[in-house]
Amino acid sequence: MQLGNFCIIEFRYPDKPIETAPSVVAGLQTHDWIVQPKFDGWRTGIYLTNNEVSFITRVGNDLRNKIKRVQIPDSFAQIILSMNLPQQTVLDAEFIEPHTKNSCKLIIFDCLAWSGEWLNKMPFISRWNLCTNIKIPDNDQVKLSEIYKDNFLSTFNKLKKKWIDNNKPKNHLFEGIVLRRKTGNLILSPRSCSKSPCMLKLKFRDRGQIRF
């Protein structure tokens, strides 16, 4: 894959979470999973190659061409470059457009490739450790995702209450939670986005009926 005048490692489609139900979340063992907020934004792969930063949608397009009405600040790329990441690294993130009370943000929640190697065989907890060891400068634009270790369904209900209290999506960044199995590997298909049983999502407005 080539963008502009520089090449990046061969594109792979990021995994998608499976929609689930509150009853499933209530039955999960907290020591097996990590919970992150699900943001209302654009899935974004942050590709770092040859000291250039690209923001790629989950289907392989340049995000800056996708969202023409929103200009991704140049400061986003500068912040990524300041992290001193190895070249040929890909971070998984969510780009959040400006809301009524919030400026645009980039939230990092996983690492897909490191120093030219796709991490599809590395468990999530190890990939997350790579993320937490990244030296992200103090700023209000590019951040690492929060994680929740308490009762998962209780966490979901607390976030949902905030979502309702803040006039739902109009003024709120969250739209649910994503649960990631600590031992879960990635698929990272070169052909299409694959749904992973190691990633579950529960959205405030959804009522999925999937069982395991």
C-alpha positions in Angstrom: 0.0 0.0 0.0 1.3 3.5 -0.8 0.1 6.9 0.4 1.5 10.1 -1.1 5.2 9.6 -1.8 6.1 7.1 0.9 5.2 3.4 1.5 3.9 1.8 4.6 3.7 -1.8 5.7 1.1 -3.8 3.8 -2.4 -2.8 5.0 -4.5 -5.2 7.0 -8.1 -4.8 8.1 -8.6 -4.3 11.8 -10.8 -6.8 13.7 -14.3 -5.8 14.5 -16.0 -6.5 17.9 -19.1 -8.7 18.0 -22.3 -7.2 19.3 -23.4 -8.7 22.6 -26.1 -8.5 25.2 -26.1 -7.3 28.9 -26.8 -10.8 30.1 -23.6 -12.0 28.4 -21.5 -9.1 29.9 -22.9 -9.9 33.3 -21.6 -13.5 33.1 -18.0 -12.6 32.1 -15.1 -13.1 34.5 -13.5 -9.8 35.2 -10.0 -11.4 35.4 -10.3 -12.6 31.8 -11.3 -9.3 30.2 -10.4 -5.7 30.0 -13.1 -3.1 29.3 -12.6 0.2 27.4 -15.2 2.8 26.6 -16.6 2.6 23.0 -16.2 6.0 21.5 -18.6 7.6 18.9 -16.1 8.3 16.1 -14.1 7.0 13.2 -12.0 3.8 13.5 -8.4 4.9 12.7 -5.2 3.2 12.1 -2.2 5.3 12.9 0.6 4.3 10.6 4.2 5.5 11.3 6.7 5.0 8.5 9.7 7.0 7.4 8.9 9.6 10.1 5.6 10.2 8.4 2.2 9.7 10.0 -0.9 8.5 8.2 -4.4 8.2 9.5 -6.1 5.3 7.8 -9.8 4.2 8.0 -10.7 0.6 8.8 -11.2 -0.1 5.0 -7.8 1.4 4.0 -8.6 4.9 3.0 -6.9 8.1 4.1 -9.1 9.5 6.9 -8.3 13.1 5.8 -10.1 12.3 2.5 -13.0 10.6 4.2 -13.9 13.4 6.6 -13.6 16.4 4.4 -15.6 18.6 6.7 -13.2 18.1 9.6 -9.5 19.0 9.3 -7.3 16.7 11.3 -5.0 19.1 13.2 -1.3 18.9 12.2 -0.6 18.7 15.9 -1.9 15.1 15.9 0.9 13.9 13.7 3.4 16.0 15.6 2.3 14.3 18.9 2.6 10.9 17.3 6.1 11.7 16.1 7.1 12.9 19.6 6.3 9.5 21.1 9.6 8.1 19.6 7.8 5.0 18.3 9.8 2.5 16.1 9.1 3.0 12.4 6.6 0.6 10.8 4.3 0.7 13.8 0.5 0.7 13.6 -1.7 1.9 16.5 -5.4 1.3 16.6 -7.4 4.3 17.6 -10.7 6.2 17.3 -10.8 9.7 15.8 -13.6 11.7 17.5 -15.0 14.7 15.6 -15.8 17.9 17.5 -18.9 17.7 19.6 -20.8 20.6 21.1 -18.6 20.6 24.3 -15.5 18.8 23.0 -12.7 19.4 20.5 -11.6 16.6 18.2 -9.6 13.8 19.8 -7.6 10.7 18.9 -8.0 7.9 21.5 -5.5 5.0 21.2 -6.8 1.6 22.4 -4.5 -1.1 20.8 -1.3 -1.7 19.0 -1.6 -3.7 15.7 2.0 -3.7 14.5 5.4 -2.9 16.1 8.6 -2.2 14.3 7.4 -3.8 11.0 5.8 -6.9 12.6 2.0 -7.4 12.7 1.0 -8.5 16.2 -1.8 -10.9 15.3 -0.3 -13.7 17.4 0.4 -11.5 20.5 -2.3 -11.6 23.2 -4.2 -8.4 23.9 -2.7 -7.9 27.4 0.8 -7.8 25.9 -0.3 -5.4 23.1 -1.9 -3.2 25.7 1.3 -3.2 27.7 3.1 -1.8 24.7 0.5 1.0 24.5 0.9 1.8 28.2 4.6 2.0 27.8 4.4 4.6 25.1 5.5 8.0 26.3 2.5 10.1 25.3 3.1 13.8 26.0 0.5 15.5 28.2 -2.1 17.0 25.9 -5.8 17.1 25.4 -5.9 15.7 21.8 -4.1 12.4 21.6 -4.6 10.1 24.6 -4.6 6.5 25.7 -8.0 4.9 26.3 -9.2 4.5 29.8 -9.8 0.9 31.1 -12.3 -0.3 33.6 -11.7 -3.2 36.0 -14.9 -3.1 38.1 -18.1 -5.0 37.4 -18.5 -4.7 33.7 -22.3 -4.3 33.6 -22.2 -1.8 36.4 -19.6 0.2 34.5 -21.8 0.1 31.4 -24.8 1.3 33.3 -22.8 4.2 34.8 -21.6 5.3 31.4 -25.1 5.0 30.0 -26.5 7.2 32.7 -23.8 9.9 31.8 -24.8 9.5 28.2 -28.5 10.1 29.0 -27.7 12.9 31.4 -25.6 14.6 28.7 -28.4 14.7 26.1 -27.2 11.4 24.6 -24.7 11.6 21.7 -25.1 15.3 21.1 -22.7 16.3 23.9 -21.1 12.9 24.9 -18.1 11.0 23.5 -19.1 7.5 24.5 -21.7 5.1 22.9 -21.0 2.0 25.0 -18.2 -0.3 26.0 -15.8 -2.7 24.3 -14.6 -5.8 26.1 -11.3 -7.4 25.1 -10.2 -10.8 26.2 -6.8 -10.5 27.8 -5.5 -13.6 26.0 -7.2 -12.8 22.7 -5.2 -12.7 19.5 -5.9 -10.7 16.3 -7.1 -11.9 12.9 -5.9 -8.9 10.9 -7.2 -10.2 7.6 -5.6 -8.8 4.4 -9.0 -9.2 2.6 -11.8 -7.8 4.9 -12.7 -6.8 8.4 -13.3 -9.9 10.5 -15.5 -10.1 13.6 -13.4 -11.4 16.5 -14.8 -13.5 19.4 -12.1 -11.9 21.5 -13.7 -8.5 21.2 -17.3 -7.7 22.3 -19.3 -4.5 22.2 -22.3 -3.3 24.0 -23.8 -0.1 22.9 -26.2 2.1 24.8 -28.9 1.9 22.1 -28.4 -1.8 21.2 -30.1 -4.9 22.5 -28.2 -7.7 21.0 -29.1 -11.3 21.6 -25.8 -13.1 20.9 -25.0 -16.0 23.2 -21.9 -18.1 23.6 
